[in-house]
């Protein structure tokens, strides 16, 4: 079995996935909208084009995503962070800076006491990320 995170967005799923494609490469490999689905009949008009389910694949990661369900408020306090590990500090800095654009840095990307270069942030879509390089 593999662990595959499922990210929920409040109506910004497709925008977020395109943002991540610019950072990580890869992109949306499949997308299903409410329009044309069995849920369309119970869907408000402004949700017809929203993402019911999508798959995102990049060279170093994959996850599933959705805009959630019409009328539901997707909580951003999920107590889960996506952690990226690697060995290239420059690549870690590039990814950290790109994800931080429009978001909130919790721990600046810098050398830590345990030997790794580490940073923690919440991106502009409310997803928590940890970048951990080396150490």
KEKOLKE-227515 format. One line per 3 residues: their letters; for each residue x negated, y, z of N, C-alpha, C, CB. Coordinates in Angstrom, 2 decimals, padded with zeros to 5 digits. Atoms other than C-alpha are relative to their C-alpha. Glycine has a CB too. Layout:
N
A> X:Y:Z:X:Y:Z:X:Y:Z:X:Y:Z | ... .
//
This chain:
135
XXX> -000.84:-001.18:000.00:000.00:000.00:000.00:-000.88:001.24:000.00:000.95:000.00:001.21 | 000.66:-001.30:000.00:-000.99:003.62:-000.51:000.89:001.01:000.70:-000.34:000.46:-001.43 | -000.74:-001.11:-000.58:000.01:006.68:001.45:000.14:001.08:-001.07:-000.70:000.57:001.28 .
XXX> -000.24:-001.04:000.99:001.61:009.22:-000.90:000.89:001.06:000.64:000.67:-000.59:-001.29 | -000.78:-001.06:-000.65:002.70:012.49:000.73:001.18:000.45:-000.87:-000.90:001.20:000.31 | -001.17:-000.56:000.67:006.11:013.92:-000.14:000.18:001.41:000.54:001.30:-000.88:000.23 .
XXX> -000.07:-001.40:-000.41:006.16:017.73:-000.05:001.37:000.58:-000.34:-001.11:000.82:-000.67 | -001.30:-000.63:000.20:009.40:019.69:000.34:-000.19:001.51:-000.05:001.00:-000.40:001.13 | 000.09:-001.44:000.18:009.77:023.27:-000.86:001.40:000.59:000.02:-000.73:000.35:-001.33 .
XXX> -001.29:-000.70:-000.01:012.57:025.80:-000.44:000.23:000.70:-001.33:000.07:001.02:001.16 | -000.31:-000.57:001.30:013.30:026.29:-004.13:-001.20:000.44:-000.81:000.88:001.15:000.18 | 001.20:-000.43:000.73:009.68:026.89:-005.22:-000.87:-001.18:-000.43:-000.83:000.95:000.86 .
XXX> 000.76:001.21:000.28:008.62:023.32:-006.03:-000.78:000.09:-001.31:000.93:-001.19:-000.05 | 000.69:-000.01:001.30:007.82:023.73:-009.73:-001.09:001.07:-000.03:001.01:000.25:-001.13 | 001.00:-001.07:-000.08:006.00:027.03:-009.11:-001.21:-000.48:000.81:000.61:001.27:000.65 .
XXX> 001.09:000.50:-000.85:003.94:025.40:-006.33:-000.82:-001.06:-000.74:000.56:-000.58:001.30 | 000.73:001.05:000.71:003.04:022.38:-008.47:-000.86:000.58:-001.11:000.97:-001.03:-000.57 | 000.81:-000.66:001.03:001.86:024.63:-011.29:-001.19:000.73:000.63:000.85:000.99:-000.81 .
XXX> 001.08:-000.63:-000.76:-000.23:026.57:-008.72:-001.07:-001.04:000.34:000.54:000.67:001.29 | 000.95:001.05:-000.36:-001.83:023.32:-007.52:-000.71:-000.56:-001.24:000.72:-001.13:000.74 | 000.64:000.48:001.23:-002.50:022.24:-011.13:-001.18:000.89:-000.39:001.02:-000.05:-001.16 .
XXX> 001.10:-000.92:000.31:-004.65:025.36:-011.61:-001.19:-000.23:000.93:000.48:001.46:000.12 | 001.07:000.21:-000.98:-006.65:024.50:-008.49:-000.66:-001.37:-000.18:000.55:000.13:001.42 | 000.52:001.37:-000.02:-007.02:020.72:-008.77:-000.10:-000.66:-001.37:000.86:-000.83:000.86 .
XXX> -000.11:000.68:001.28:-006.47:020.02:-012.47:001.23:-000.90:000.08:-001.29:-000.82:-000.34 | -001.17:000.87:-000.02:-003.89:017.41:-013.36:001.28:000.80:-000.15:000.05:-000.80:001.29 | -001.27:-000.70:000.11:-000.24:018.35:-013.15:001.18:-000.90:000.28:000.14:000.61:-001.35 .
XXX> -001.26:000.72:-000.21:003.36:017.22:-013.04:000.06:-001.15:-001.00:001.23:000.97:-000.16 | -000.08:001.15:000.90:003.65:013.70:-014.44:001.44:-000.43:-000.26:-000.78:-001.17:000.58 | -001.43:000.22:000.24:007.42:013.42:-014.06:000.78:001.01:000.84:000.42:-001.47:000.36 .
XXX> -000.84:-000.96:-000.72:010.20:015.77:-013.03:001.46:-000.31:-000.30:-000.35:001.47:-000.41 | -001.44:000.19:000.13:013.91:015.23:-012.40:000.68:001.20:000.63:000.47:-001.34:000.67 | -000.74:-001.14:-000.51:016.29:018.12:-011.96:001.39:-000.45:000.44:000.10:001.12:-001.08 .
XXX> -001.36:000.33:-000.43:019.71:018.20:-010.35:000.93:-000.08:-001.20:000.53:001.05:001.00 | -000.81:000.04:001.22:021.24:018.96:-013.75:-000.22:-001.33:-000.71:-000.34:001.20:-000.94 | 000.07:001.29:000.67:022.01:015.67:-015.46:-000.13:-001.18:000.94:-001.15:000.01:-000.94 .
XXX> 000.11:001.08:-000.98:021.71:013.68:-012.25:001.38:-000.30:000.59:-001.00:000.37:001.13 | -001.28:000.29:-000.66:024.52:011.98:-010.29:000.38:001.06:001.05:-000.07:-001.36:000.65 | -000.27:-001.03:-001.02:024.21:014.84:-007.74:000.47:001.32:-000.61:-001.24:000.23:000.83 .
XXX> -000.34:-001.27:000.65:025.01:017.54:-010.32:001.40:000.48:000.37:-000.11:-000.14:-001.50 | -001.39:-000.40:-000.28:028.76:017.53:-009.56:000.14:000.73:001.33:000.90:-001.23:-000.01 | -000.06:-000.62:-001.32:028.12:018.57:-005.95:-001.05:001.09:000.18:-000.17:-001.05:001.07 .
XXX> 001.12:-000.94:-000.04:025.39:021.04:-006.82:000.46:001.41:-000.39:-001.13:-000.47:-000.93 | -000.35:-001.36:000.39:025.85:024.84:-006.81:-000.70:000.39:-001.31:-000.37:000.99:001.12 | 000.58:-000.37:001.30:025.17:026.50:-010.19:-001.46:000.44:000.07:000.81:001.10:-000.61 .
XXX> 001.39:-000.48:-000.08:021.94:028.13:-008.97:-001.00:-001.11:000.35:-000.09:001.11:001.03 | 000.89:001.13:-000.29:020.54:024.68:-008.08:-000.11:-000.98:-001.16:000.49:-000.73:001.22 | 000.00:000.95:001.12:021.16:022.96:-011.43:-001.41:-000.25:-000.54:000.89:000.52:-001.12 .
XXX> 001.33:000.13:000.58:017.58:023.62:-012.61:-001.08:-000.26:001.06:-000.34:001.25:-000.78 | 000.97:000.26:-001.07:015.92:022.96:-009.23:-000.53:-001.44:-000.10:000.64:000.24:001.40 | 000.66:001.30:000.06:013.58:019.99:-008.77:000.57:-000.94:001.06:-001.53:000.15:000.18 .
XXX> -000.51:001.03:-000.90:015.28:016.94:-007.29:-001.15:-000.92:000.42:001.14:-000.81:-000.68 | 001.17:000.85:-000.28:012.06:014.88:-007.53:-001.06:000.24:-001.07:000.40:-001.51:000.06 | 001.12:-000.13:000.95:008.62:015.32:-009.12:-001.19:-000.78:000.52:-000.38:001.49:-000.21 .
XXX> 001.28:000.64:-000.33:005.31:013.49:-009.20:-001.12:000.90:-000.49:-000.10:-001.43:-000.62 | 001.17:-000.80:000.34:002.00:015.37:-009.20:-001.23:-000.89:000.12:-000.12:001.27:000.91 | 001.22:000.80:-000.02:-001.29:013.69:-010.10:-001.16:000.87:-000.48:000.14:-001.27:-000.89 .
XXX> 001.26:-000.67:000.36:-004.79:015.20:-010.18:-001.12:-001.02:000.22:-000.23:001.32:000.85 | 001.08:000.98:-000.15:-008.20:013.49:-010.28:-000.23:-000.46:001.44:-001.26:000.58:-000.53 | 000.34:000.37:-001.38:-008.58:013.53:-006.48:001.20:-000.15:000.92:-000.92:001.02:000.57 .
XXX> -001.16:000.11:-000.88:-005.00:013.43:-005.20:001.27:-000.23:-000.79:000.14:001.24:000.85 | -001.33:000.12:000.60:-001.39:012.58:-005.88:001.02:000.13:001.12:000.17:-001.35:-000.77 | -001.10:-000.11:-000.96:001.88:013.37:-004.16:001.30:000.17:-000.75:-000.23:001.18:000.96 .
XXX> -001.33:-000.23:000.53:005.61:013.63:-004.71:000.52:001.29:000.60:000.97:-001.21:000.31 | -000.50:-001.28:-000.49:007.63:016.80:-004.27:001.44:000.22:-000.43:-000.88:001.15:-000.50 | -001.40:-000.31:000.26:011.13:018.29:-004.27:000.31:001.41:000.50:000.93:-001.03:000.67 .
XXX> -000.52:-001.26:-000.55:013.02:021.54:-003.77:000.88:-000.26:001.21:000.80:000.76:-001.08 | -000.89:000.34:-001.11:015.02:019.69:-001.11:001.40:-000.24:-000.52:000.00:001.11:001.06 | -001.39:000.20:000.39:018.79:019.44:-001.17:000.74:001.32:000.11:000.67:-001.07:000.88 .
XXX> -000.77:-001.24:-000.05:021.27:022.23:-001.92:000.62:000.22:001.37:001.09:-000.01:-001.08 | -000.58:-000.35:-001.28:022.31:023.99:001.26:-000.84:-000.37:001.20:001.32:-000.63:000.13 | 000.87:000.39:-001.12:019.57:022.42:003.38:-001.18:000.95:000.07:-000.50:-001.47:-000.17 .
XXX> 001.17:-000.84:-000.19:016.83:024.58:004.84:-001.18:-000.91:000.31:000.22:001.06:001.14 | 001.16:000.84:-000.19:013.57:022.71:004.39:-000.93:000.64:001.01:-000.73:-000.24:-001.34 | 000.86:-000.53:-001.06:011.56:023.20:007.57:-001.44:000.07:-000.47:000.11:-000.86:001.28 .
XXX> 001.42:-000.11:000.34:008.03:024.48:007.07:-000.88:-000.47:001.14:-000.34:001.44:-000.37 | 000.78:000.48:-001.13:006.92:023.35:010.53:000.10:-001.52:000.05:000.50:000.63:001.33 | -000.10:001.45:000.12:006.35:019.73:009.60:-000.99:-000.75:000.87:-000.20:-000.40:-001.43 .
XXX> 001.05:000.61:-000.83:003.36:019.07:011.89:-000.86:-000.97:-000.79:000.61:-000.70:001.18 | 000.86:000.80:000.86:001.53:017.50:008.96:-000.86:000.95:-000.82:000.83:-000.95:-000.92 | 000.90:-000.76:000.85:-001.51:018.89:007.17:-000.59:-000.93:-001.04:-001.13:000.69:000.83 .
XXX> 000.72:000.75:001.02:-003.06:017.73:003.92:-001.47:000.31:000.18:000.50:000.36:-001.46 | 001.43:-000.16:-000.24:-006.77:017.18:004.51:-000.78:-000.47:-001.21:-000.45:-000.76:001.27 | 000.85:000.34:001.14:-009.24:017.24:001.63:-001.43:-000.15:000.50:000.09:001.08:-001.12 .
XXX> 001.38:000.26:-000.42:-012.68:015.72:002.23:-000.88:-000.10:-001.24:-000.09:-001.29:000.85 | 000.92:000.09:001.12:-015.74:015.93:000.03:-001.42:000.25:000.44:000.38:000.98:-001.08 | 001.42:-000.21:-000.28:-019.46:016.59:-000.24:-000.53:001.29:-000.59:-000.80:-001.16:-000.53 .
XXX> 000.46:-001.19:000.71:-019.72:019.71:-002.43:000.54:001.26:000.68:000.43:-000.04:-001.49 | -000.44:-001.19:-000.74:-019.61:022.88:-000.29:000.54:001.09:-000.92:-001.14:000.55:000.83 | -000.47:-001.03:000.94:-019.20:025.18:-003.32:001.41:-000.34:-000.49:-000.97:000.14:-001.19 .
XXX> -001.34:000.42:000.43:-016.21:023.15:-004.54:000.99:000.17:001.14:-000.01:-001.47:-000.48 | -000.85:-000.22:-001.17:-014.79:023.23:-001.01:000.37:001.46:000.15:-000.70:-000.49:001.26 | -000.26:-001.44:-000.08:-015.12:027.02:-000.98:000.97:000.44:-001.08:-001.32:000.79:-000.10 .
XXX> -000.89:-000.36:001.11:-013.45:027.31:-004.41:001.43:-000.41:000.30:-000.48:-000.67:-001.31 | -001.34:000.50:-000.30:-010.50:025.16:-003.35:000.60:000.77:001.17:-000.05:-001.51:000.32 | -000.49:-000.74:-001.16:-010.19:026.90:000.03:000.47:001.39:-000.41:-001.10:000.11:001.07 .
XXX> -000.35:-001.36:000.42:-010.19:030.38:-001.55:001.26:000.01:-000.87:-001.16:000.63:-000.77 | -001.16:000.05:000.89:-007.66:029.36:-004.22:001.27:-000.29:000.79:-000.20:-001.06:-001.09 | -001.18:000.32:-000.81:-005.27:027.80:-001.69:000.36:001.14:000.95:-000.24:-001.28:000.80 .
XXX> -000.24:-001.10:-000.94:-005.67:030.78:000.66:000.61:001.23:-000.66:-001.30:000.39:000.67 | -000.53:-001.16:000.72:-004.64:033.27:-002.05:001.51:000.12:000.23:-000.30:-000.11:-001.51 | -001.41:-000.21:-000.31:-001.31:034.63:-000.79:000.46:-000.76:001.23:000.84:-000.39:-001.16 .
XXX> -000.34:000.78:-001.18:-001.39:032.32:002.23:-000.60:000.61:001.25:-000.47:-001.43:-000.16 | 000.52:-000.46:-001.29:-002.68:032.55:005.79:-001.14:-000.92:000.45:001.12:000.05:001.08 | 001.15:000.76:-000.47:-006.15:031.45:006.90:000.11:-000.16:001.51:-001.34:000.70:-000.40 .
XXX> -000.04:000.30:-001.44:-006.06:029.75:010.31:-001.42:-000.11:000.56:000.79:-001.30:000.26 | 001.41:000.15:-000.36:-009.76:028.78:010.50:-000.80:000.29:-001.26:-000.32:-001.45:000.57 | 000.79:-000.32:001.19:-012.17:030.45:008.05:-000.91:-001.17:-000.40:-000.85:001.26:000.24 .
XXX> 000.86:001.06:000.53:-014.16:028.08:005.83:-001.44:000.33:000.38:000.15:-000.13:-001.56 | 001.36:-000.27:-000.49:-017.51:027.90:007.63:-000.58:-001.25:000.65:000.01:001.18:001.01 | 000.70:001.10:-000.66:-020.10:025.59:009.17:000.53:-000.16:001.41:-001.54:000.24:000.01 .
XXX> -000.58:000.28:-001.31:-018.73:023.91:012.30:-001.00:-000.74:000.89:001.29:-000.81:-000.14 | 000.91:000.61:-000.97:-020.38:022.53:015.44:-000.21:-001.49:-000.24:000.52:000.20:001.39 | 000.15:001.43:000.24:-019.79:018.92:014.31:-000.78:-000.29:-001.28:001.37:-000.66:-000.07 .
XXX> 000.86:000.17:001.17:-021.87:019.52:011.17:000.68:000.18:-001.34:-000.60:-001.32:000.05 | -000.72:-000.18:001.26:-019.16:019.86:008.54:000.25:001.47:-000.28:001.34:-000.77:000.04 | -000.54:-001.30:000.37:-018.11:022.92:006.63:001.51:-000.21:-000.09:-000.62:000.56:-001.37 .
XXX> -001.42:000.27:-000.20:-014.43:023.22:007.49:000.79:001.30:-000.03:000.24:-000.73:001.34 | -000.93:-001.11:-000.06:-011.50:025.57:007.00:001.42:-000.53:000.02:-000.20:000.95:-001.19 | -001.40:000.41:-000.13:-007.79:025.42:007.71:000.89:001.19:-000.38:000.33:-000.50:001.45 .
XXX> -000.88:-001.07:000.46:-004.97:027.41:006.11:001.39:-000.52:-000.28:-000.58:000.65:-001.25 | -001.35:000.27:000.49:-001.31:027.56:005.21:000.13:000.74:-001.31:001.12:000.43:001.04 | -000.09:-000.68:001.29:-000.76:028.26:001.53:001.29:000.80:-000.12:-000.09:-001.03:-001.15 .
XXX> -001.16:-000.89:000.17:001.84:030.66:000.15:001.32:-000.75:-000.12:-000.20:000.87:-001.22 | -001.22:000.80:000.06:004.33:027.78:-000.13:000.30:-000.70:001.32:-000.13:-001.04:-001.11 | -000.25:000.55:-001.32:004.09:026.85:003.56:-000.64:-001.36:000.26:001.44:-000.12:000.21 .
XXX> 000.68:001.28:-000.17:001.89:023.76:003.10:-001.32:000.23:000.74:-000.25:-000.69:-001.38 | 001.23:-000.10:-000.79:-000.90:023.29:005.67:-001.10:-000.86:-000.63:000.24:-000.44:001.46 | 001.15:000.68:000.59:-004.34:022.34:004.32:-001.19:000.09:000.93:-000.34:000.61:-001.37 .
XXX> 001.30:000.01:-000.67:-007.65:021.36:005.92:-001.03:-000.42:-001.05:-000.01:-000.97:001.26 | 001.09:000.32:000.91:-010.84:021.38:003.83:-001.19:-000.37:000.87:-000.34:001.20:-000.98 | 001.07:000.51:-000.84:-013.61:019.28:005.40:-001.10:-000.56:-000.90:000.53:-001.09:000.99 .
XXX> 001.09:000.39:000.89:-016.94:019.02:003.56:-001.21:-000.42:000.82:-000.37:001.15:-000.97 | 001.18:000.50:-000.71:-019.81:016.89:004.87:000.29:-000.31:001.45:-001.12:001.01:-000.09 | -000.13:000.19:-001.43:-020.47:016.27:008.51:000.37:-001.39:000.36:000.99:000.92:000.57 .
//
